[in-house]
Amino acid sequence: MPEIVKIILDIVYAFILFIPAFVANPAAVITGGHYPMDAGKNFPDGKRILGDGKTWTGYFGGSLAGVIIGFILAGIFYISGFAGSLPYGRTFSEILVVLLAMSFGSLTGDVAGSFIKRRIGIQRGGKGALLDQWPFVLMSFLFLFIFARPFFMSYYGNIIGAVAILVITPPLHRGVNIIGFAMKKKDVPW
């Protein structure tokens, strides 16, 4: 297989397999709204720890949505023979670990990004450059590296997959937020 074809396939696989992490974030907006993670408390700097936008219902609801989408993808891979294997894992428990790491990593990264934004004075809904996009990707990568290293190394450890995800995430994130704004699920389109 020519090298360029292999690179293109690596990028396509990396993107498709990362869909559960991409889904967790907007699903958190849809399922959230109750029980702020910071319980309304302020950090020692006097600012809210996270703000009302980060809720336990969103965190768990978004993560669950990511896992469900991941199992749907795993079923499609299995039925169609896509990629000639089961990329998330060979057993239910292997697949579950990958999907939990990816989905909870995604939302943990989103929470970390919000924490950093509050510390540097960016209010809820304020633009945070890449603080709105990359923390969820990087934390998903970290969770996968810790809890599902063989999967991580197969699809994101080759650098091509990881860079592809980092490059596609900002415009994809923006597009999804514009849709969320149009649906009146978000206060701002970014």
Secondary structure, 3 states (H helix, E strand, C coil): CCHHHHHHHHHHHHHHHCHHHHHHHHHHHHHCCCCECCCCCECCCCCECCCCCCEHHHHHHHHHHHHHHHHHHHHHHHHHCHHHCCCCCCCHHHHHHHHHHHHHHHHHHHHHHHHHHHHCCCCCCCCCHHHHCHHHHHHHHHHHHHHCHHHHHHHCCCCHHHHHHHHHHHHHHHHHHHHHHHCCCCCCCC
